[in-house]
Amino acid sequence: MKRLHMHVRVDDLEKAVRFYSDLFEARPCCGGTTYANWRVDDPPLNLAASTGHGPAGVAHFGLEVDSPADLQPVDRALPSPIRSAAAVPWEVSVRRQPVRKEHTP
């Protein structure tokens, strides 16, 4: 599965948490005093909102994949000239799946 990642910088984190929580009908999955993060299944999105480190607006986009093998097609596309046409930086990350532990009585 591929999930779009978007990181936005905001001036007011509390306001952003209310807005995106209402929009996605979900609370952030994690966060702190300067950031919040939502993992949404429909649409498949990983949204981060944070304060500081620059003006409000889009900080970067990214693509999250399930395994290192999924990076090959992405790695071929991102270095291409089309990447330089992007208005904001792009990043790619591999989503680490939780390790399932078998329980035997």
TIBA-209123 format. One record per residue (C-alpha): residue in three letters; x, y, z. Coordinates in Angstrom, 1 decimal, decimal comma. Example, Ala and Ser with C-alpha at 12.3 -4.5 7.8 and 13.67 -1.06 7.14 Angstrom:
<nodes>
[node 'ALA'; [12,3; -4,5; 7,8]]
[node 'SER'; [13,7; -1,1; 7,1]]
</nodes>
This chain:
<nodes>
[node 'MET'; [0,0; 0,0; 0,0]]
[node 'LYS'; [1,1; 3,5; -0,7]]
[node 'ARG'; [0,0; 6,4; 1,4]]
[node 'LEU'; [0,5; 10,1; 0,6]]
[node 'HIS'; [2,3; 12,0; 3,3]]
[node 'MET'; [1,8; 15,7; 3,7]]
[node 'HIS'; [3,4; 18,0; 6,4]]
[node 'VAL'; [1,8; 21,4; 6,9]]
[node 'ARG'; [3,1; 24,1; 9,2]]
[node 'VAL'; [0,5; 25,9; 11,1]]
[node 'ASP'; [0,3; 29,0; 13,3]]
[node 'ASP'; [-2,2; 27,6; 15,8]]
[node 'LEU'; [-1,8; 23,9; 16,5]]
[node 'GLU'; [-5,0; 23,6; 18,6]]
[node 'LYS'; [-7,0; 25,1; 15,8]]
[node 'ALA'; [-5,4; 22,8; 13,3]]
[node 'VAL'; [-6,1; 19,7; 15,5]]
[node 'ARG'; [-9,8; 20,7; 15,7]]
[node 'PHE'; [-10,0; 21,3; 12,0]]
[node 'TYR'; [-8,3; 18,1; 10,8]]
[node 'SER'; [-9,9; 16,0; 13,5]]
[node 'ASP'; [-13,3; 17,2; 12,3]]
[node 'LEU'; [-12,4; 16,8; 8,6]]
[node 'PHE'; [-11,1; 13,2; 9,1]]
[node 'GLU'; [-13,5; 12,3; 11,9]]
[node 'ALA'; [-10,5; 11,1; 13,9]]
[node 'ARG'; [-8,2; 12,3; 16,5]]
[node 'PRO'; [-4,4; 12,5; 15,8]]
[node 'CYS'; [-2,7; 9,1; 16,3]]
[node 'CYS'; [0,3; 10,9; 18,0]]
[node 'GLY'; [1,5; 14,3; 18,8]]
[node 'GLY'; [3,1; 16,7; 21,2]]
[node 'THR'; [3,2; 20,4; 22,1]]
[node 'THR'; [4,4; 21,4; 18,6]]
[node 'TYR'; [3,0; 18,7; 16,3]]
[node 'ALA'; [0,1; 16,3; 15,6]]
[node 'ASN'; [-0,1; 13,4; 13,2]]
[node 'TRP'; [-3,1; 11,7; 11,6]]
[node 'ARG'; [-3,1; 8,3; 9,8]]
[node 'VAL'; [-6,2; 8,1; 7,7]]
[node 'ASP'; [-7,3; 5,1; 5,7]]
[node 'ASP'; [-9,8; 6,9; 3,4]]
[node 'PRO'; [-8,1; 8,5; 1,6]]
[node 'PRO'; [-4,8; 6,8; 2,5]]
[node 'LEU'; [-3,0; 9,8; 4,1]]
[node 'ASN'; [-0,4; 10,5; 6,7]]
[node 'LEU'; [-0,9; 14,1; 7,7]]
[node 'ALA'; [1,5; 15,9; 10,0]]
[node 'ALA'; [0,8; 19,5; 11,3]]
[node 'SER'; [3,5; 21,4; 13,3]]
[node 'THR'; [4,3; 24,8; 14,5]]
[node 'GLY'; [7,6; 26,7; 14,0]]
[node 'HIS'; [10,4; 26,1; 11,6]]
[node 'GLY'; [9,1; 28,5; 8,9]]
[node 'PRO'; [5,9; 30,2; 7,7]]
[node 'ALA'; [2,5; 28,5; 7,7]]
[node 'GLY'; [1,8; 26,4; 4,6]]
[node 'VAL'; [2,9; 23,1; 3,1]]
[node 'ALA'; [6,3; 22,0; 4,4]]
[node 'HIS'; [6,7; 18,9; 2,2]]
[node 'PHE'; [4,9; 16,0; 0,5]]
[node 'GLY'; [6,0; 12,4; 0,7]]
[node 'LEU'; [5,0; 8,9; -0,3]]
[node 'GLU'; [4,9; 6,1; 2,3]]
[node 'VAL'; [5,4; 2,5; 1,1]]
[node 'ASP'; [5,2; -0,8; 2,9]]
[node 'SER'; [8,6; -2,3; 2,1]]
[node 'PRO'; [12,0; -1,4; 0,8]]
[node 'ALA'; [11,1; -3,3; -2,4]]
[node 'ASP'; [8,3; -0,8; -3,1]]
[node 'LEU'; [11,0; 2,0; -3,2]]
[node 'GLN'; [12,4; 1,0; -6,6]]
[node 'PRO'; [9,6; 2,4; -8,8]]
[node 'VAL'; [9,5; 5,6; -6,6]]
[node 'ASP'; [13,3; 6,0; -6,8]]
[node 'ARG'; [13,2; 5,8; -10,6]]
[node 'ALA'; [10,6; 8,6; -10,7]]
[node 'LEU'; [11,8; 11,0; -8,1]]
[node 'PRO'; [15,3; 11,8; -9,5]]
[node 'SER'; [13,8; 12,6; -12,9]]
[node 'PRO'; [13,5; 16,2; -14,2]]
[node 'ILE'; [9,8; 16,2; -13,2]]
[node 'ARG'; [10,8; 16,2; -9,5]]
[node 'SER'; [12,5; 19,6; -9,9]]
[node 'ALA'; [9,2; 21,0; -11,1]]
[node 'ALA'; [7,7; 20,3; -7,6]]
[node 'ALA'; [6,9; 23,4; -5,7]]
[node 'VAL'; [7,8; 21,8; -2,3]]
[node 'PRO'; [10,2; 19,1; -1,3]]
[node 'TRP'; [9,3; 15,4; -1,6]]
[node 'GLU'; [10,4; 12,5; 0,6]]
[node 'VAL'; [9,9; 8,8; 0,6]]
[node 'SER'; [9,7; 6,5; 3,7]]
[node 'VAL'; [9,0; 2,9; 4,4]]
[node 'ARG'; [6,2; 2,3; 6,8]]
[node 'ARG'; [7,4; -0,1; 9,5]]
[node 'GLN'; [4,7; -2,6; 10,2]]
[node 'PRO'; [4,2; -3,8; 13,8]]
[node 'VAL'; [5,8; -7,1; 14,4]]
[node 'ARG'; [3,2; -9,8; 15,2]]
[node 'LYS'; [4,2; -12,0; 18,0]]
[node 'GLU'; [2,7; -15,5; 18,1]]
[node 'HIS'; [1,3; -16,4; 21,5]]
[node 'THR'; [1,5; -20,0; 22,5]]
[node 'PRO'; [-0,1; -21,1; 25,7]]
</nodes>
